[in-house]
Amino acid sequence: MNLSGKTVVVTGGTGFLGAYIVRELERAGATPLGFGRSAYDLLDRAAIEQMLASRSPDAVVHVAGTVGGIGLNQREPGRLFYENAAMGLHLLEECRISGVEKVLVAGTVCSYPSETRTPFREDDLWTGYPEETNAPYGLAKRMLLVQAQAYREQYGMNTIYLMPVNLYGPGDNFDLSSGHVIPAMIRKFHEARNAGIHSVTLWGDGSPTREFLHVADAARAFRMALERYDGAEPVNVGSGREISIGDLARTVAGVVGFDGAIDWDAERPNGQMRRMLETSRAKELFGFQAEVEFERGIAETVKWFETNVGSS
Ligand SMILES: NC(=O)c1ccc[n+]([C@@H]2O[C@H](COP(=O)([O-])OP(=O)(O)OC[C@H]3O[C@@H](n4cnc5c(N)ncnc54)[C@H](OP(=O)(O)O)[C@@H]3O)[C@@H](O)[C@H]2O)c1
């Protein structure tokens, strides 16, 4: 799809990833329309219908979602399942009815089965049940892949599906009760350093591994896929670098300037033990490779936090 002059609705355009996608699409010459819940509540099917009728998009990038770290997933599995499934379900159906040319749906690494061999290959997505701490969220997202593939088969609708790994970067959610691991660590180390506290306690035992992708890289992958990929198969979007939570904590503490002890609360869940995506499909199908170097991305995120959140 040549994006020049195209109108692209970005659901979740007011959120972390969505805002980067809006800027990325602008740079590609498109007219992106980024919306949050207050503009069109995607849990209300009539609002979706109205959005598509009044904006007449050529393409829709569906990034809206109800997301958070392990804490939120454990407290509100029902809401996470319902809202992620319902938003996508009705949006895809309304896109079909109104004849949107192309739809891109954001999936997630949380959809992979808990016992998947590492690195996770797209073909292993259906080999088991997801890790219990995020299964309702991960399965709701998986259902949207089923819907996208079924609609392609029956109606010829061009819907593509990307599965990003854990994202981080400036603009992330730094709320300790709902945010992901990197912003939570940045906030905890920052607050301990400022208060002169000599130890910080983190969830789990530090041994699980994760892969992180800078949000600007993720937005570039979404733009490239919109331009160059028209297939049915889901595609991983990652950085190809695996890091233990313990090493991550030491890296973040170093950048923040916290030199106290890092304690682990092993009563709290670790989540899935290893997480890393196999990323060759994205490179082969639409030429995407991550570019932001991890330590630089963390430094940039810490700086953003200290300027925009930490001092408030
Ligand atoms: N962050 C990650 O590490 C990560 C990793 C893999 C996949 N993903 C996927 O990427 C997507 C974006 O994640 P994010 O971190 O950018 O999330 P986010 O910052 O929490 O943003 C969520 C967006 O969805 C919108 N939204 C929520 N409920 C809505 C509703 N009922 N109707 C309309 N809009 C609604 C929000 O609008 P308001 O601003 O109005 O609330 C916001 O714009 C999600 O689909 C998620 O599954 C994220």
The ligand as a MOL file (V3000), in Angstrom:
LIG
                    3D

  0  0  0     0  0            999 V3000
M  V30 BEGIN CTAB
M  V30 COUNTS 48 52 0 0 0
M  V30 BEGIN ATOM
M  V30 1 N 3.1450 -1.9930 25.4650 0
M  V30 2 C 3.6410 -3.1850 25.1370 0
M  V30 3 O 4.6840 -3.6030 25.6670 0
M  V30 4 C 2.9590 -4.0360 24.1130 0
M  V30 5 C 3.5830 -5.2350 23.7170 0
M  V30 6 C 2.9590 -6.0480 22.7660 0
M  V30 7 C 1.7370 -5.6540 22.2240 0
M  V30 8 N 1.1580 -4.4930 22.6180 0 CHG=1
M  V30 9 C -0.1340 -4.1190 22.0210 0
M  V30 10 O -0.0240 -2.8120 21.4870 0
M  V30 11 C -1.2350 -2.1180 21.6690 0
M  V30 12 C -0.9520 -0.7660 22.3080 0
M  V30 13 O -0.3650 -0.9330 23.5780 0
M  V30 14 P 0.0720 0.3630 24.4100 0
M  V30 15 O 1.1210 -0.0740 25.3530 0
M  V30 16 O 0.3150 1.4800 23.4720 0 CHG=-1
M  V30 17 O -1.2540 0.6400 25.2490 0
M  V30 18 P -1.7570 1.9990 25.9290 0
M  V30 19 O -0.6710 3.0200 26.0210 0
M  V30 20 O -2.4490 1.5860 27.1860 0
M  V30 21 O -2.8070 2.5610 24.9070 0
M  V30 22 C -4.0400 1.9240 24.7270 0
M  V30 23 C -4.8380 2.7220 23.7370 0
M  V30 24 O -6.0840 2.0260 23.5380 0
M  V30 25 C -7.1280 2.9550 23.7080 0
M  V30 26 N -8.3170 2.2770 24.2070 0
M  V30 27 C -8.4250 1.5060 25.3100 0
M  V30 28 N -9.6940 1.0990 25.4660 0
M  V30 29 C -10.3990 1.6510 24.4440 0
M  V30 30 C -11.7710 1.6320 24.0650 0
M  V30 31 N -12.6830 0.9620 24.7720 0
M  V30 32 N -12.1360 2.3040 22.9540 0
M  V30 33 C -11.2240 3.0040 22.2380 0
M  V30 34 N -9.9180 3.0630 22.5390 0
M  V30 35 C -9.5180 2.3970 23.6410 0
M  V30 36 C -6.6100 3.9680 24.6900 0
M  V30 37 O -7.3770 5.1460 24.6240 0
M  V30 38 P -7.3810 6.2310 25.8370 0
M  V30 39 O -6.0500 6.9130 25.7450 0
M  V30 40 O -8.5050 7.1150 25.5240 0
M  V30 41 O -7.5660 5.4300 27.0930 0
M  V30 42 C -5.1850 4.1360 24.1970 0
M  V30 43 O -5.1370 5.0100 23.0950 0
M  V30 44 C -2.1720 -3.0190 22.4550 0
M  V30 45 O -3.0920 -3.5910 21.5730 0
M  V30 46 C -1.2610 -4.0790 23.0380 0
M  V30 47 O -1.9140 -5.3100 23.1400 0
M  V30 48 C 1.7330 -3.6630 23.5470 0
M  V30 END ATOM
M  V30 BEGIN BOND
M  V30 1 1 1 2
M  V30 2 2 2 3
M  V30 3 1 2 4
M  V30 4 1 4 5
M  V30 5 2 4 48
M  V30 6 2 5 6
M  V30 7 1 6 7
M  V30 8 2 7 8
M  V30 9 1 8 9
M  V30 10 1 8 48
M  V30 11 1 9 10
M  V30 12 1 9 46
M  V30 13 1 10 11
M  V30 14 1 11 12
M  V30 15 1 11 44
M  V30 16 1 12 13
M  V30 17 1 13 14
M  V30 18 2 14 15
M  V30 19 1 14 16
M  V30 20 1 14 17
M  V30 21 1 17 18
M  V30 22 2 18 19
M  V30 23 1 18 20
M  V30 24 1 18 21
M  V30 25 1 21 22
M  V30 26 1 22 23
M  V30 27 1 23 24
M  V30 28 1 23 42
M  V30 29 1 24 25
M  V30 30 1 25 26
M  V30 31 1 25 36
M  V30 32 1 26 27
M  V30 33 1 26 35
M  V30 34 2 27 28
M  V30 35 1 28 29
M  V30 36 1 29 30
M  V30 37 2 29 35
M  V30 38 1 30 31
M  V30 39 2 30 32
M  V30 40 1 32 33
M  V30 41 2 33 34
M  V30 42 1 34 35
M  V30 43 1 36 37
M  V30 44 1 36 42
M  V30 45 1 37 38
M  V30 46 2 38 39
M  V30 47 1 38 40
M  V30 48 1 38 41
M  V30 49 1 42 43
M  V30 50 1 44 45
M  V30 51 1 44 46
M  V30 52 1 46 47
M  V30 END BOND
M  V30 END CTAB
M  END
